[in-house]
Amino acid sequence: MTALVIAEYESSIKDETLRVVTAAKNLSNEVWLVILGYELEKILNDGRSIEGVDKVFIIEHEQLKQFISEVWAHQISILLDANSNIDTILMSSSSQGKDLLPRIAGMHDEEKLTDVIEIISQNDFVRPIYAGNLHSRVTTSQKRKFLTIRGNKFNPASMSGQSITSEKIVFEDCDTVTKIVSNSSDNVTDTIDLLSAKCVISGGRGLGSAENYKNILQPLAKKLRGALGASRAAVDMGLAPNENQVGQTGKIVAPDLYIAIGLSGSIQHLAGMKDSKVIVAINKDPEAPIFQVATYGIIGDLFDVVPELTEKI
Ligand SMILES: Cc1cc2nc3c(=O)[nH]c(=O)nc-3n(C[C@H](O)[C@H](O)[C@H](O)COP(=O)(O)OP(=O)(O)OC[C@H]3O[C@@H](n4cnc5c(N)ncnc54)[C@H](O)[C@@H]3O)c2cc1C
């Protein structure tokens, strides 16, 4: 049987999609990739070079230039109707995945299974519950499975440079009431994607202001080529943009290095970063819970410690 991975990309195929390909390979001998969008030449070349992918579908149209869930779901649904051998549809547990995949599952009258972290067999999966404090084993008897994958438990498939066959699918018109008027981001200076960054520098309430968040964290992030993260308190206070939030209700990351600065380490925050390989905590309170998960801890005032650390690096 065949697994279909829905590709996510910016200037190239995202690391999360490469990880989903690895998960798909654990399930099926045959793995297909579908890429939707507009002016996709470079992304198609990337997709065709992914090891483990057997075929690439491309659906290209101006209406797919921006991600609009119902338009994308309609195209994929048609692809599924035409290929009854596709028994598993996978996407990363990103905000796009959480939007698109349940919609397609609903259109096919099936349930989705989210945040899969382990594949035991074709019908048996493990997913976290209670903010990652417990793991639940879920068995499904669905003929077609719709899974979002928490990528950090799977290694990314490599881009081998091979050139896999691709097939163009004709875009089907689809009525939608949704229109993207404009896209904007507060996060103009941080260009590294939080989900695929090897190093994340996160700040919390202790930073006190948006200016400090930027002036204290950004130089360190630049030196370490890291992405900026934040606690929810930092986001709620307007210190950091919403898309930087790490945690139970934010992004789940597991970089090689996570530096937590002026954040306490609430269970909701830990749920989003505790799988990081090395955790460094900088906090003036020696009792802060973040020190319980930290590989290295620096007890001190962040306004002294971080500039000195940045300078030494
Ligand atoms: C349903 C639910 C979901 C949630 N989801 C999330 C989530 O996804 N992500 C998330 O982060 N939170 C989440 N929260 C919120 C969470 O419970 C905490 O409130 C939040 O994580 C606290 O953020 P913080 O660590 O920045 O702030 P605080 O807990 O106030 O910690 C600030 C820390 O900064 C230190 N500090 C202060 N000044 C300095 C200084 N000068 N130098 C060094 N250290 C200093 C203090 O010692 C303190 O430890 C959620 C809560 C709920 C109820």
The ligand as an ORCA input file, in Angstrom:
! r2SCAN-3c Opt
* xyz 0 1
  C      -3.614     25.757     29.160
  C      -2.300     26.478     29.264
  C      -1.430     26.415     28.208
  C      -0.198     27.075     28.283
  N       0.668     26.982     27.234
  C       1.903     27.517     27.356
  C       2.867     27.382     26.307
  O       2.611     26.814     25.246
  N       4.083     27.911     26.506
  C       4.440     28.574     27.660
  O       5.595     29.020     27.781
  N       3.529     28.734     28.647
  C       2.275     28.243     28.504
  N       1.376     28.453     29.499
  C       1.704     29.423     30.580
  C       2.557     28.834     31.680
  O       1.749     28.220     32.663
  C       3.399     29.923     32.351
  O       2.559     30.925     32.836
  C       4.435     30.562     31.440
  O       5.170     29.574     30.775
  C       5.369     31.417     32.284
  O       6.217     32.136     31.449
  P       7.634     32.622     31.986
  O       8.424     31.444     32.396
  O       8.201     33.529     30.964
  O       7.228     33.555     33.220
  P       7.462     33.333     34.771
  O       6.904     32.043     35.219
  O       6.977     34.577     35.422
  O       9.044     33.248     34.912
  C       9.903     34.319     34.734
  C      11.279     33.845     35.188
  O      12.222     34.834     34.899
  C      13.176     34.861     35.942
  N      13.779     36.197     35.942
  C      13.180     37.391     36.173
  N      14.074     38.397     36.035
  C      15.255     37.823     35.735
  C      16.557     38.342     35.482
  N      16.823     39.665     35.492
  N      17.567     37.463     35.219
  C      17.334     36.115     35.205
  N      16.118     35.586     35.433
  C      15.093     36.423     35.682
  C      12.375     34.586     37.194
  O      13.218     34.062     38.217
  C      11.363     33.565     36.690
  O      11.824     32.241     36.889
  C       0.150     27.799     29.444
  C      -0.757     27.851     30.503
  C      -1.965     27.204     30.426
  C      -2.908     27.258     31.583
*
